[in-house]
Each structure stands twice: as C-alpha cells, then as structure tokens.
Amino acid sequence: MFVGNYTVLLNTTLSVTCPFTAGNPPETRFTWFHGNTLTIGSQQNISLSSVKLSNEGYYKCRVNNTMDPTGCATQDEYTETTFYVDVQCE
C-alpha cells in the first residue's frame, strides 16, 4: 500500500501514522524502515523532529498481525505501507 509523499521543510517535524487492521487476537507489531535499514520505531506512529536532509527517502511501515480464526490454523500475516519524504531547504 502506498500512502503518498510528504514534503517537509528542513528543521521542521513530520509525524506519520501507519494504517492497519487489527488481527484476532489484536496483537499487532509495527516495524519501520528508512530505505532498507530498520529505523525509528515499533509503534503505530513515528515522528521525525528537526528533519535533516538525511531523512529524505523512502520509508516503509510493516505491520505484523496474528490471525486466529475459529476452526482454522493460526496465521501470521503482514502488510507494508510505503511513502517518500522530500526534504526542502525552504
């Protein structure tokens, strides 16, 4: 899923919420990546304060859910959301 691009000014703050649908039971794990590097969080929201030029690039939020449907085997599933951060000097 692609949620769009974000254009932010240098030294400002960007907050992003990762969309998801809770599993059953509702155990949900969030993992954030900047490029291919595991990055800044394990919560549904991230906040980049004092944005730097090095913050520019693609980000990905991976959401892992455990599904335990009645009468079926438990399954671990994940979805990924990507977006691009464009940092402007002014």
C-alpha positions, 0 to 999 in steps of 0.5 A: 500500500502506498500512502503518498509523499510528504514534503517537509521543510528542513528543521521542521517535524513530520509525524506519520501514522501507519494504517492497519487492521487489527488481527484476532487476537489484536496483537499487532507489531509495527516495524519501520524502515528508512530505505532498507535499514530498520529505523525509528520505531515499533509503534503505530506512529513515528515522528521525525523532529528537526528533519535533516536532509538525511531523512529524505527517502523512502520509508516503509511501515510493516505491520505484523498481525496474528490471525486466529480464526475459529476452526482454522490454523493460526496465521501470521500475516503482514502488510507494508505501507510505503511513502517518500519524504522530500526534504526542502531547504525552504 
